[in-house]
Amino acid sequence: MKELLPPGWPRPKGYANGMAARGRFVMTAGVVGWDEQERFQTDSMAGQFEQALRNIVAILACDGAEPDRIMRMTCYVTSIDEYLASVKDIGAVWKSVIGRHYPAMAVVEVVRLVEPRAKVEIEATAVIPE
């Protein structure tokens, strides 16, 4: 796995501009921040972000992918303002769940998500070397 950083570009904080790898792809659907019983334990952006990350790690583990194999994430949030206000807390939960691995990532504000109580939905793509 290789992070892609064009010459002269500053290193981004909390994500990579691009990633390259060879192997088997493992992808998740959009994953929200509810528990395994489909119940939300919190309405905070950081809390739901943490649970969504934990859910992604559990899904990827079903096929042997560790968190450091995540290549790309797309995060859909219902409020970019709430996301930005929670960045410090999200960074802390990121490190506790994913570690110091930062894939290519996009954060997109949406009007709403399918689950009315959801504040974040995350899609992830991992690559397992073969």
C-alpha positions as CSV (number, residue, x, y, z in Angstrom):
1,M,0.0,0.0,0.0
2,K,1.4,3.4,-0.9
3,E,0.2,6.9,-0.1
4,L,0.2,9.2,-3.1
5,L,1.6,12.7,-2.5
6,P,2.6,14.8,-5.5
7,P,6.0,16.5,-5.2
8,G,5.9,19.9,-3.5
9,W,2.3,19.3,-2.1
10,P,1.9,19.7,1.7
11,R,1.0,16.5,3.6
12,P,-2.7,16.7,4.3
13,K,-3.9,16.4,8.0
14,G,-6.2,13.5,8.7
15,Y,-6.4,12.0,5.2
16,A,-4.4,11.1,2.2
17,N,-4.7,12.7,-1.3
18,G,-4.6,9.2,-2.8
19,M,-3.6,5.6,-2.1
20,A,-2.4,2.8,-4.4
21,A,-2.4,-0.9,-3.6
22,R,-2.6,-4.4,-5.2
23,G,-4.8,-7.1,-3.9
24,R,-8.4,-8.1,-3.1
25,F,-10.9,-5.3,-2.6
26,V,-13.3,-5.4,0.4
27,M,-16.0,-2.8,0.4
28,T,-18.7,-1.8,2.9
29,A,-22.1,-0.4,2.3
30,G,-23.0,2.9,3.9
31,V,-22.5,2.3,7.6
32,V,-24.3,4.4,10.2
33,G,-23.4,4.9,13.9
34,W,-25.8,2.4,15.5
35,D,-24.9,-0.7,17.4
36,E,-25.3,-4.3,16.3
37,Q,-29.0,-4.2,17.4
38,E,-29.6,-1.2,15.1
39,R,-30.0,1.1,18.0
40,F,-28.4,4.5,18.3
41,Q,-26.6,5.0,21.7
42,T,-25.9,8.7,21.1
43,D,-26.9,11.7,19.1
44,S,-23.5,13.3,19.1
45,M,-21.6,13.5,15.8
46,A,-18.4,12.2,17.3
47,G,-20.2,9.3,19.1
48,Q,-22.0,8.2,15.9
49,F,-18.7,8.6,13.9
50,E,-17.0,6.3,16.4
51,Q,-19.7,3.7,16.3
52,A,-19.7,3.8,12.5
53,L,-15.9,3.3,12.4
54,R,-16.3,0.4,14.9
55,N,-18.9,-1.1,12.6
56,I,-16.7,-0.8,9.6
57,V,-13.8,-2.5,11.4
58,A,-16.1,-5.4,12.3
59,I,-17.4,-5.7,8.7
60,L,-13.9,-5.6,7.2
61,A,-12.7,-8.2,9.8
62,C,-15.2,-10.7,8.3
63,D,-12.8,-11.0,5.4
64,G,-9.5,-10.5,7.2
65,A,-9.0,-6.8,6.5
66,E,-7.4,-4.8,9.3
67,P,-8.2,-1.0,9.7
68,D,-4.8,-0.1,8.2
69,R,-5.9,-1.7,4.9
70,I,-8.6,0.9,4.4
71,M,-7.8,2.8,1.2
72,R,-10.8,5.1,0.8
73,M,-13.7,6.4,2.8
74,T,-16.6,8.6,1.9
75,C,-18.3,10.2,4.9
76,Y,-21.8,11.6,4.5
77,V,-22.8,14.0,7.3
78,T,-26.1,15.8,7.9
79,S,-24.3,19.0,9.1
80,I,-20.9,20.1,8.0
81,D,-21.0,22.7,10.8
82,E,-21.5,20.0,13.4
83,Y,-18.8,17.9,11.8
84,L,-16.3,20.8,11.9
85,A,-17.2,21.6,15.5
86,S,-16.6,17.9,16.4
87,V,-13.3,17.5,14.4
88,K,-11.1,17.3,17.6
89,D,-13.4,14.6,19.1
90,I,-13.6,12.8,15.8
91,G,-9.8,12.8,15.5
92,A,-9.6,11.2,19.0
93,V,-12.1,8.5,18.2
94,W,-10.4,7.9,14.8
95,K,-7.1,7.2,16.6
96,S,-8.7,4.9,19.1
97,V,-10.5,2.9,16.4
98,I,-8.4,3.1,13.3
99,G,-5.0,4.2,14.7
100,R,-2.6,6.5,12.8
101,H,-3.7,5.3,9.4
102,Y,-5.3,8.0,7.1
103,P,-6.8,6.8,3.8
104,A,-8.0,8.9,0.9
105,M,-11.3,10.5,2.2
106,A,-14.1,12.8,1.3
107,V,-16.7,14.4,3.7
108,V,-19.9,15.4,2.0
109,E,-22.9,17.2,3.6
110,V,-26.3,15.7,2.7
111,V,-29.8,16.8,3.5
112,R,-30.6,13.6,5.3
113,L,-29.8,10.0,5.6
114,V,-32.1,7.0,5.3
115,E,-32.0,6.4,9.1
116,P,-33.7,9.5,10.5
117,R,-31.5,9.6,13.7
118,A,-28.3,9.1,11.8
119,K,-25.9,12.0,11.6
120,V,-23.1,10.2,9.7
121,E,-22.9,7.4,7.2
122,I,-19.5,6.1,6.0
123,E,-18.5,3.9,3.0
124,A,-15.1,2.2,3.2
125,T,-12.9,0.4,0.7
126,A,-10.0,-1.8,1.9
127,V,-7.4,-3.8,0.0
128,I,-6.0,-7.0,1.2
129,P,-2.6,-8.0,-0.4
130,E,-2.6,-11.4,-2.2
